[in-house]
Structures are given as C-alpha cells and as structure tokens.
Amino acid sequence: MSYCTFTNSLKPGEQTVHKIYHDNHYGFPIESDDELFCRLILEINQAGLSWTTILNKQENFRKAYHNFNIKKVAAYKEKDIERLLNDGGIIRNKLKVNAAIENAKAILLIQKESGSFKNWLAHHHPKTKDEWMKLFKQTFKFTGGEIVNEFLMSTGYLPGAHDESCVVYKKVLKTKPMWKNLSKK
C-alpha cells in the first residue's frame, strides 16, 4: 500500500500516533463544532513545535479544555488560565491559552450568526488559501498562515492533506466529492 511521503518518512517511534491520525482524521470532514474547535486549538498549539508532540498530548488537551466544549472554554476565568498554565500535560503558553478562550468566544458569536461554526466554514467555502487566511486573521486570535492552512487542510476545506497516490486520498474524496475539482488548486 502507498502512503503519503510524509507518513513514510516518519521515525519508528512517531509512526503509530501519526498513522492513526493520518488514516482516520487528516483531511476528513468534521461535523461537530466542538471537534472543529479542538482541531483549531491543536493547530494553534503546534506552532513552533512538532505535530508529534501535539498528537502525543491530544488527550491531555481534551481533558484540560473540558473536551473542547466551546461554551465552557469561552467562560474560562483567570483561575482556569492559571490551571492551564500549570498543566504539564499540555503546551503552557499564555498566548496560546488566551487564544483558545478568545477563539471560543468568537465561535459562540459565529454560531449565533450562522447557526454553527461548520455552517460558517461551509458558507465561506470555497476560498483561496490567501482569502481564508485574511478571514481567519479578522475573526480569530493566533491564526497565522501555516495554522490556517493546516486547520483547513486537516478538516477538508483545502485540498492537499494526502498525496494522490496515498490509499487514504480516495477515502477522503468520497467524504467530500465537491473537493475533487479543488485538488489541483
């Protein structure tokens, strides 16, 4: 079986956690707003670090951020920020913690206006990578170009998550047939 070049280049200790993510999550659509928020927060926390680090800590993030419940995270107070900054199981970066809280608040507004975060993303689809980046910069905190690109690729809004020769590529296309024409952009 053929896999993405990146997956094939991983060290033996990294392969298991990446393979699970690659085969079952990367590039596939996400239906739940809380899970979309989760992916955004994980991508933000990856900035400056390896994705392996984030994948190895993802369950710790899930516990620390109340299973990425948007309403709960949006209501975090100073004691919650302190709790997160003292949690050795996650990335303890004040800018990233504050971004999670502010982005949860932004998503609550999006939900009020669009019905859901997913609807908001779908409403703006398709956009070019540059258009998405501009929109995210206007809407969210700590969302640089690479974060936005990876978030959108990993959730199926931008093509490029898998090499066309990868066995998972066709599985992803089946879940998002309208993306087929975008794979060349």
Buried (B, 14 or more C-beta within 10 A) or exposed (E): EEBBEBBEEBEEEBBEBBEEBBBEBBBBBBEEBBBBBBBBBBBBBBBEEEBBEBBEBBEBBBEBBBEBBBEBBBBBEEEBBEEBEEBEEBBEBEEBBBBBBBBBBBBBEBBEEBEBBBBBBEEBBBBEBEEBBEBBEEBBBBBEEEBBBBBBBBBBBBBBBBBEEBEBBEBBBEEBEEBEEBBEE
